[in-house]
Amino acid sequence: MTQAPTTELCAHSLTGMNYRDKDLVNDLIGERTFTDVMFTQIIGRRPRPVDLRIVDAVLITLMEHGLTPSAIATRLIYMSAPENLQGAVSAGILAVGSQFVGTMENCSELLVQLLNSDDQEQAALALARQYKTTKQHLPGFGHHLHKPDDPRSIKLIELAQKESELSQKHVNALLTLSKAVDEVYGKHITINATGAVAALLGEIGIPTELMRGFAVISRAAGLVSHIAEEQRIPSGRFIWETIDHAVPYVKKNTD
């Protein structure tokens, strides 16, 4: 007989509830911050002060990006179904992927490759040449607005470098890759925010396959703020009508 699965996350009774091994009412509510409890729930250990500083910096960085596809999706869905706030937020979260917001996962995979290599500099050059040859987008690099550098990345890397408890392995791997990218491409290409986030989350032990989850958490807060603004200053219909006029109908002969 197959053994039944178990959970370590939560248990409840008629008189209380536990988050992992802590009593929700007596140990957590009013005693610990959301970031603290969130980290513990996801990772399974109590965060160090440095972990909280890094996670807070990451969550703040990823929360807002303006009228990007995720925010536009949220506003349009909210316009269509204002009674369903969670539906509008979930529509925007679906856009957290390999092209927007969630790209730290892809960059982290490259950093792990470098960390597992015998010669990081040569491995970084090989990766840069591979992406240039195939003309693929290099995760964690480039930005259509922030040039020559992304100020968010500079700030995040500086924050990490000031933390003596961090090994700096992931940060240094990112900087090694950046140097190789500039050499291979023959010009400076900025490290974007998600590239820096990949390095910072790696420094505090967040597995690559969970990194995008932190983007989802942060982005959800940002999308709720877009709904709050949509309630005060509606733009959904304007976006819809603008696209309707900007994309013309072309009659095509099907005979």
N, C-alpha and C positions, 0 to 999 in steps of 0.2 A: 504493500500500500504506500502510495506517495505521501511523504510528509507534508502537512499543510504549511503554507508560507506564514511568516510572522512579520510584524512591524515594530519598530523601535520608536516611532515618531510621536504617537499620541495614544492616550487611553482616557476614558471618561467613566464616571460613575454617577449615581444619583446626587452625590454631594460635592463632586469636584472633577478636575481634569488635570492630566499630566501632559507636559511637552517633554518627550524623552524621559529623563530621570528627575525632572523638576516639576513641582506643583505650580500650576499656572497661577492660581490666586495668591499663594503665599510667597512664591519664589520669583515670579516674573513680573506680574502686573505692578507697575509703580516702582519696580526694583531694577529693571534692566531695560535697555533701549531696544527699539525695533531691530536695528542693525545687528546688535549683539545676539538677540534671540534668533533672527533669521540665519545668521552665520552658523550658529550652533545646530539649528535644525537641518541645514543643508549639508554641512561638512561633518557634523558629528563630534565636534570638540568645541570647547569654550574659546573664543577668539582672544588673542593677545591684544594689548592696546595698539600695536603696530598693525595688526590685521584690521581692526576697526577703522584706523586712519586711512588705510589703503582702500578698503571697501567703500567708505564714505566718499572718498575722492573719486572713485570710479563711478559710483551711482550718480553723483552730481554731474560728472562729465557727460554721461550717456543719457541723462533725463530729457534733454531738449535739443532739438536740431532744426526748429522752425517748421515751415510748411513743406516737409519732406513727404514722400509717398505714404508713410505710415500715418502721419498727421492728417493728410488730405483724405485718406480712406476713412479715418475715424470721423472727421467732420461730415463727410458725405453720408455715411451710414447713420450718424446721429440726426442729420437733416431728414433722412428717410424714415427713421424710427426713433423719435426722441424719447419714447417711453422705455427704451432699451439701452441704457447707458453702457451696460457691460458688453452688449453686442458691438457697439461702436468702438469700445476700447479693444476688444478682441480682434476686430477687423484690422486695426492699426498694428497690433502685435504680430499678426500674420506676416507683416512686411519686415520683421526683424530676421534677416537672413544673411546670405552670403554676399549680398551687394550693399546692404545698408544696416548699420547699427550692430549687427551680429558678426561682423567680419573678424573680430578678435579670435574667434575659434580657428579660422583658417590661418591667421598669422601665428598663433600659438603652435600649430602643427609644424610650421617651419622652424620656429625657435627650438622645439623639441628635437628636430632633426639635427640642428647645429649642436645642441648640448650632448647628443649621443654620438657625435662624430669625433674622430681622432684629431682632426685639424679643422677648427671652426672657421678660420679665414678661408681656407681652400673650399670648404663645404659651402660657405656663404657665396663665394664667387661662382661656384657651380650652380647654385640655386638662381642667382641673379642672371646668369647666362641662359639658363633654361627658360626663365620667364620672358626674357627679352626675345629669345629665338622664337618661342611659340606665340609671342604677343599677347600673353595672358595678363590679366590684372594681377599685380603682385599684392597679396593681402597685407594690410598694415601700412601701405605706402601710397602716396599721392593724394591730392585733394584739389577739387575744382575751384575752391575759393582761397584756401590758406596757402600762400606762397611767399617767400621761399620755404617757410616753416609753419607748422601748425602750432600756435601758441599753447594749445591744450596739451599737446604731447610734451613740449618743453617743460611745462609746469609739472606734469605727472612724473616725468623721468627725474626731474630735480627733487621732487618729494621722495621718491624711492631711494635716490642716492644719499639722501640725508639720514635714512633709517639704518642705523648700525646693525640692527638685528637681521636685516635681510642679506642674503648671500650675494646679491647683485648678479647672479649667474644669468638669469633671464634678461635683465636689463642690458648686461654686457653683450649677450648674444644678439639682442636687437640692434645695438649700436654697431656691432661687427657686421651684421647684415646690411645696415644702412650704409656703412663705408663701402662695402662691396657693390651695392646697388649704384651708388654714385660713380664708382669706378667703371662699372660695366656699361652703364647707360650714358656715361660721358657728361653728366650734369647732376645737379643736386635734386633729389626727389625727397620731399618731406615725409617724415614718419607721421602718419595721421593718428587721430585720437585712439582708434581701435587697436592700432599697432602698439601704442604705449600701454593701453589697458591690458593687452595680452601679456606683456612683460610683467606688469604689476601684479596681476592675478596669479601668474605663474610663480612670482616671488613668494606669495603667501600660501602656496600649495593648492590652489584651485585647479582641479583637473581640467584639461582642455575641453572635454566633452560636457562640462558643466558651465563653462564661461558664458555661453550665450544666455543661460538662465539669468545671470546677473543683469544682462542687457534687457531682458524681458521685464524683470522687476522694476528697473529704473524707468524704462520706457513707458510702462503702465502709468506711472505717476505723471509723466509728461503728457500723455494722451488725455488723462483726466483734466489736466490744466487746459488742453485745447477744447475740451467739451465745455469747461467753465467759461472760456472766452466765447465759444460758439453760442452759448446761452445769452451772453451779453451783447456780442457783436457778430451776428450770423454771417458766415461767409460761404457756407456750403452751396447755397443756390447760385451765388455769384461764380464760384468755381465751376459748377455744372454748366451754367449758361456760357461762361467764357470758353470752355472746351467745346461746347456745342457749336459755337460760332467759329472757333479757330480750326476745327477739323471738318473740312467741307465734304459733302456727299459727292461721290463720283459715280456716275452711271456707267456701268460696264456691260457691254453686249455679251450675253451668254449663249447666243445662237452659234 
